[in-house]
Structures are given as structure tokens and as C-alpha cells.
Amino acid sequence: MRTVRRMLYRDITLSVVFVALAFLSLSFFIDFVDELQQLGRPGFTLWAAVVGALLEVPGNLYELLPIAVLIGTIYSMARLAQTSEFTILRTSGLSPLRALRLLALLALGFSAVTFALGDYLVPFTETQTALVKAAVTGGRKLGTGGAWLKERRSTEAGERTYAVNVTRIDGSGHLGGIRIFEFDAEGGHVSRIVAQKGKVGADGTWTLTDADVTTWPQGGGSAQDAVRRQHLEKLSWPSTLSAGVVSAAVLPLKTMSTTELWRYSMHLSDQEQAAQRYEIQFWKKALYPLACLVLTTLALPFAYLHARAGGISLKVFGGIMLGISFVLLNNVAGHIGMLRGWTPWLVAAMPSAAFMLLSLAAFGWLVRYR
């Protein structure tokens, strides 16, 4: 059995690596051509286009690895069936359950690689991609209204609510166009801070540069001239909004790991903000590595098809269609789940569960009747 395991694992791994390299080459070419469209902008060079395309490679590998596992496993299983090698293995004692267990162990290894990519390498490269593009273009604008954050905390003066707006981020990670609104427990406006630039420290303290502070008087009947205004070159504003929470709000979702998605969704829930989008993304990211296990199980039935049931190219094409349908269902389920307000973990698990049932049904039918 050790020899069989070594043969299957080597053959499937080489096929998966070959398919992954083919996909990555194509995606790198597409990303590079897309980056070339920005040539001519101030500061944007050909080297910047190459770096931008290279930084997209880990993210592309993370998204394409389950499909590469499916296609590579189908190719290996179909080739073994065509050359009758898999038939010899079956007559030598390789039962369907044992074959399923062997492929499941290999799929768990691919799942571990997918998890490591998604939680460690991809967040780093996506963050660097966003910062590089921000440095080249003079800053990353956060939409027309910017990014909004909310914070509630108890102070000596009572319960306070803070609404923080950030409009852009530059290539060094500094925030720009910062506005901080402070409200009391009754919703009255207490103060406003407008800063041109700011940085969030590791302890959550915001260091603001070129800040204008406006404070409104508390208590009814205050005169208009009691409003105080002052300009500060440097201002330290203590906050519970950590650097991780701020990064989650101003950077793309791909820059967040599974843990960061969970923390940010909990922060939104605590602040009574809509968190369903991030909860769905958390469960999708947490369950995505298991797609390798699901799609590997889906590839095993191809080994039980006779050679006359179609050539290897036809089976590989079928694998590509299955992979595309899985990605499509995974994305569509997330959008429908947000519109319908479905349970986040159910939305994320539904595509994998559907394909797992499909693969087990096909596997059971082929083993029994073919």
C-alpha cells in the first residue's frame, strides 16, 4: 500500500503543479497587460507593472488552487483508467473506500497549503499591492464618501459615540482626509476633529497631523461665540479602533486573514453596524480550503469510467466545467445570501455541501453499476 500511495501522490501532485503553473502563467499575463494600461501616469514605470502583476500571483494561486487540484486529479485518474493501471490496482485489492481515503489524505495536504496561502501570504501581498498602487497613483481614494468607522466608549463626561471618516490612504500607510465627530449620550454634537493626515499606532492611539479641533459648548442656552476652535500641528487621539480594525475598513477584503475577518465582524456587531458581509466572507474564507477535499472527491469517479466513455481531454474539459460551476455557485451564493439575509455559515457551506453530495452520489453509482 505504501508503493500505491507513493505512486498516486506523486502522479497527482505533479499534475496539479503543472495545471497550477499553466493557470498562473495565464493570469500573470492578463494582470501584466492590465497593468500596462497605466503606463504614462506620473511615476508609473514598466517595473511597477511587473511588480504589480507579480504581487497578484499568490492571490491568483489561492483562488485557482482548488480548481487546479480538481483538474490535475481528474487527469491523473483518467490517465490511470485509460492505461488500465487503476484496474490493476483494483484487482490487487484497492477497494473504493481505500482509494477514497488515500485521495482524502492528499486533499487535506492541499487544503493546508490553501489555508497557509489565504491566511499568511495573500494578506501580505494584497496589502503591499494596495500600498504600491497608492504610492504610484498618489493615494488610494476610498470611494466618494470614504470609509466610516464607529466607536462607543465611556469617558469621565459620560457615554460618548465617535464617527470616524477616512477618505484616502497613501503608499506609506498614512490615512488622509480624517474627520472625527464626537456625540454625547443624547446624540448631541460635542466636538469635531478635521486632520489632513494621520497614523494609527500599535496601541490604538491616532497621531493626527495638521488638525483643526472644534468644540461645542455643553448645556442649553450657550452663546454661539462659546464655540471653541483651535489648530494643532500634532494631536494624539486615544481610541479603541486598532490598526487592524482601521486596515479592514480602508483596504480590500483580500488583505484580511480569517482571524482579522472574525475580529472585524465582531467589532461591527458590537458597534451595532451591519456585519453580514464580513461574516459571510469569514465563513467563506474559513471553509474555502476544504474545497480541495470536496473537488478531489469529485475527481475520483473519473477513475471508474472506462476509456471508451471518453478520452482524457473530454474528461479534463468536464473537470474545467465543474470547477467553473463551483466558483460560480460559491460567488452567487454569497451575493444571494446577503440579499436574502441568510445565515452566514450556511451560505458559505452550501456550495461545498452540494458538490460533496454530488461527488459521493456519482462515486457510489459508478462503484455499484460500473
C-alpha positions in Angstrom: 0.0 0.0 0.0 2.9 2.3 0.6 4.0 1.9 -3.0 0.5 2.6 -4.3 0.3 5.7 -2.1 3.6 7.0 -3.3 2.7 6.4 -6.9 -0.7 8.1 -6.7 0.5 11.0 -4.7 3.5 11.7 -7.0 1.4 11.5 -10.1 -1.4 13.7 -8.8 0.9 16.2 -7.3 2.9 16.7 -10.5 -0.4 17.0 -12.5 -1.7 19.6 -10.0 1.5 21.6 -10.1 1.5 21.6 -13.9 -2.1 22.8 -14.1 -1.5 25.4 -11.4 1.6 26.8 -13.3 -0.4 26.9 -16.5 -3.2 28.9 -14.8 -0.7 31.2 -13.1 1.1 31.9 -16.3 -2.2 32.9 -18.0 -3.3 35.0 -15.0 0.1 36.7 -14.8 -0.1 37.7 -18.5 -3.6 39.1 -18.1 -2.6 41.1 -15.0 0.5 42.4 -16.6 -1.4 43.6 -19.7 -3.9 45.2 -17.4 -1.1 47.0 -15.5 0.4 48.2 -18.8 -2.7 50.4 -19.3 -1.4 52.7 -16.6 1.9 53.4 -18.3 2.3 57.1 -18.9 1.0 58.1 -15.5 3.5 60.1 -13.4 5.8 57.7 -11.5 4.4 54.6 -13.1 7.1 52.5 -14.9 7.4 49.2 -16.6 9.0 47.8 -13.5 6.0 48.9 -11.4 3.7 47.0 -13.8 5.8 43.8 -13.4 5.8 44.2 -9.6 2.1 44.8 -9.6 1.5 41.6 -11.6 3.8 39.5 -9.5 2.1 40.6 -6.3 -1.1 39.3 -7.7 0.3 35.8 -8.2 -0.3 34.5 -4.6 -3.9 35.7 -4.6 -4.5 34.0 -8.0 -2.9 30.8 -6.8 -5.2 30.9 -3.7 -8.3 31.2 -5.8 -7.2 28.7 -8.5 -5.6 26.0 -6.4 -8.9 24.0 -5.7 -9.7 24.1 -9.5 -6.1 23.0 -10.2 -6.5 20.2 -7.7 -9.7 19.1 -9.4 -8.3 19.2 -13.0 -5.0 17.6 -12.0 -6.6 14.8 -10.1 -9.1 14.1 -12.9 -6.2 14.0 -15.4 -4.3 11.5 -13.3 -7.3 9.3 -12.6 -8.4 9.3 -16.2 -4.9 8.5 -17.4 -4.6 5.6 -14.9 -8.0 4.4 -16.1 -7.1 4.6 -19.8 -3.9 2.7 -19.3 -5.7 0.1 -17.2 -3.3 0.8 -14.3 -6.2 1.7 -12.0 -8.0 -1.5 -13.0 -4.8 -3.5 -11.9 -4.8 -1.6 -8.6 -8.5 -2.5 -8.1 -7.9 -6.2 -8.8 -4.9 -6.1 -6.5 -7.0 -5.1 -3.5 -7.5 -1.3 -3.8 -11.1 -1.0 -2.6 -13.2 2.1 -3.4 -13.2 3.2 0.3 -9.4 2.8 0.5 -9.0 4.8 -2.7 -11.3 7.5 -1.3 -9.3 7.5 1.9 -6.0 7.8 0.0 -7.2 10.8 -2.0 -8.8 12.4 1.1 -5.4 12.4 2.9 -3.7 14.0 -0.2 -6.6 16.6 -0.4 -6.0 17.6 3.2 -2.5 18.4 2.3 -3.6 20.7 -0.5 -6.2 22.2 1.9 -3.3 23.0 4.4 -1.4 24.7 1.6 -4.6 26.7 0.6 -5.1 27.8 4.2 -1.5 28.9 4.6 -1.8 30.9 1.4 -5.0 32.6 2.3 -4.1 33.4 5.9 -0.5 34.4 5.7 0.9 35.0 2.2 -2.1 36.5 0.4 -3.0 39.2 3.0 0.6 40.4 3.0 0.9 40.6 -0.8 -2.5 42.2 -1.2 -1.6 44.8 1.3 1.6 45.5 -0.5 -0.3 45.7 -3.8 -2.7 48.3 -2.4 0.1 50.4 -0.9 2.2 50.2 -4.1 -0.7 51.3 -6.2 -1.5 54.1 -3.7 2.2 55.2 -3.9 2.1 55.3 -7.7 -1.2 57.0 -8.1 -0.7 59.5 -5.3 -3.0 57.8 -2.8 -5.9 55.3 -2.7 -9.3 57.1 -2.6 -11.9 55.2 -0.6 -14.9 55.9 -2.7 -17.0 59.1 -2.8 -17.9 59.1 0.9 -14.8 57.4 2.2 -14.6 54.7 4.9 -16.6 55.1 8.1 -15.8 53.7 11.5 -17.9 53.8 14.7 -16.7 53.7 18.3 -18.5 53.9 21.6 -16.8 54.2 24.9 -17.3 55.6 28.4 -15.4 58.7 29.4 -15.4 60.9 32.5 -18.0 63.1 30.9 -20.3 60.1 30.3 -21.1 57.8 27.3 -19.6 59.0 24.1 -20.0 57.9 20.4 -17.4 58.6 17.8 -18.0 58.6 14.0 -14.7 58.5 12.1 -14.4 59.2 8.4 -11.3 58.5 6.3 -11.2 59.5 2.6 -7.8 58.2 1.4 -4.7 56.2 2.2 -1.2 56.9 0.8 1.6 54.5 -0.2 3.2 54.6 3.3 0.0 53.6 5.1 -0.8 57.0 6.4 -4.5 58.0 6.4 -5.7 61.2 4.8 -8.8 63.4 4.9 -9.7 62.4 8.5 -12.8 63.6 10.2 -13.8 62.6 13.8 -17.2 63.5 15.1 -18.0 63.1 18.8 -21.6 62.8 20.2 -22.9 62.6 23.7 -25.4 60.0 25.1 -28.4 62.1 23.8 -26.9 62.4 20.3 -25.7 66.0 20.7 -22.6 67.2 18.8 -19.7 67.6 21.3 -16.7 68.1 19.1 -15.2 67.7 15.6 -11.6 67.0 14.5 -10.5 67.5 10.9 -7.0 66.4 10.2 -5.1 66.3 6.9 -3.1 63.2 7.8 -2.9 60.5 10.5 -1.3 57.3 11.6 -2.7 54.6 13.9 -0.3 53.2 16.4 0.0 49.7 17.8 -1.8 50.7 21.0 -4.7 52.3 19.1 -3.6 55.9 19.5 -4.1 58.0 16.5 -1.4 60.5 15.7 -3.0 63.3 13.7 -1.1 66.0 11.8 -2.4 69.5 10.9 -5.6 69.1 12.9 -8.5 71.6 13.4 -10.5 70.9 16.6 -13.9 72.4 17.1 -15.7 72.0 20.4 -19.3 72.9 21.0 -20.5 74.1 24.5 -22.4 71.6 26.6 -25.7 72.7 28.3 -28.6 74.6 26.8 -28.6 78.3 26.2 -24.9 78.7 25.4 -24.0 81.6 23.2 -22.7 81.0 19.7 -19.4 82.7 20.5 -18.7 80.0 23.1 -17.7 77.5 20.3 -14.0 76.9 20.6 -11.7 76.4 17.6 -8.1 75.6 17.7 -5.4 74.4 15.3 -2.8 71.8 16.3 0.2 70.7 14.3 0.2 67.3 16.2 -2.6 65.7 18.1 -2.8 62.3 19.9 -6.3 60.9 19.9 -6.7 57.8 22.1 -9.1 55.2 20.6 -10.1 51.6 20.8 -10.1 51.5 16.9 -6.9 49.5 16.5 -4.7 49.4 13.4 -6.2 46.1 12.4 -9.8 47.4 12.5 -8.8 50.5 10.5 -6.9 48.5 7.9 -10.0 46.3 7.5 -12.1 49.4 6.8 -9.7 51.1 4.3 -8.1 48.2 2.5 -9.7 45.5 0.3 -11.2 42.4 1.8 -8.4 40.2 0.4 -5.9 41.8 2.8 -7.6 40.3 5.8 -6.9 36.9 7.3 -9.6 34.6 8.8 -8.8 35.9 12.3 -9.0 39.5 11.2 -12.3 39.0 9.4 -13.7 37.5 12.6 -12.5 40.3 14.8 -13.7 43.0 12.4 -17.2 41.3 12.1 -17.4 41.2 15.9 -16.3 44.9 16.1 -19.1 45.8 13.7 -21.7 43.7 15.7 -20.6 45.4 19.0 -21.0 48.8 17.4 -24.4 47.9 16.0 -23.3 48.1 12.4 -24.1 45.8 9.5 -21.7 42.9 9.7 -23.3 40.3 7.5 -20.9 40.9 4.6 -17.9 40.3 6.7 -19.4 37.3 8.5 -20.1 35.7 5.1 -16.6 36.4 3.9 -15.2 35.0 7.2 -17.1 31.7 6.7 -16.2 31.5 3.0 -12.5 32.0 3.8 -12.6 29.5 6.7 -14.3 26.8 4.6 -12.6 27.5 1.3 -9.6 25.2 2.0 -12.0 22.3 2.3 -12.9 22.9 -1.3 -9.8 20.9 -2.2 -11.2 17.9 -0.3 -14.6 18.3 -2.0 -13.2 18.6 -5.5 -10.7 15.8 -5.0 -13.6 13.6 -4.0 -15.5 14.8 -7.1 -12.5 13.7 -9.3 -12.3 10.1 -8.0 -15.3 8.8 -10.0 -13.4 9.6 -13.3 -11.1 6.7 -12.4 -14.1 4.3 -12.6 -15.1 5.4 -16.1 -14.0 3.1 -18.9 -11.7 4.5 -21.5 -14.4 4.2 -24.2 -16.6 6.6 -22.1 -14.5 9.5 -23.4 -10.9 10.5 -23.8 -8.7 12.2 -21.3 -9.2 15.6 -23.0 -13.0 15.3 -22.7 -12.7 14.4 -19.0 -10.4 17.3 -18.3 -12.8 19.6 -20.1 -15.6 18.2 -17.8 -13.3 19.0 -14.8 -12.9 22.6 -16.0 -16.6 23.0 -16.3 -17.1 21.5 -12.8 -14.5 23.9 -11.4 -16.0 26.9 -13.1 -19.5 25.9 -11.8 -18.2 25.5 -8.3 -16.6 29.0 -8.3 -19.7 30.5 -9.9 -22.0 28.9 -7.3 -19.7 29.9 -4.5 -19.8 33.6 -5.6 -23.5 33.7 -6.4 -24.4 32.1 -3.0 -22.6 34.9 -1.2 -24.5 37.6 -3.0 -27.8 35.9 -2.7 -27.2 35.3 1.0 -26.6 39.0 1.6 -29.7 40.0 -0.3 -31.9 37.4 1.5 -30.3 37.7 4.9 -29.4 34.0 5.1 -27.3 32.6 7.9 -23.6 33.3 7.0 -22.2 29.9 7.8 -25.0 28.2 5.8 -24.3 30.5 2.8 -20.6 29.6 2.8 -21.1 25.9 3.3 -23.9 25.4 0.8 -21.7 25.1 -2.4 -19.2 22.7 -0.9 -22.0 20.6 0.6 -23.8 20.4 -2.7 -20.7 19.3 -4.6 -19.8 16.8 -1.9 -23.2 15.2 -2.2 -22.9 15.2 -6.0 -19.4 13.6 -5.9 -20.4 10.9 -3.3 -23.6 10.1 -5.4 -21.6 9.7 -8.6 -18.9 7.7 -6.8 -21.4 5.3 -5.3 -23.3 4.8 -8.6 -20.1 4.1 -10.6 -18.8 1.7 -8.0 -22.0 -0.2 -7.9 -23.1 -0.3 -11.5 -19.9 0.2 -13.5 
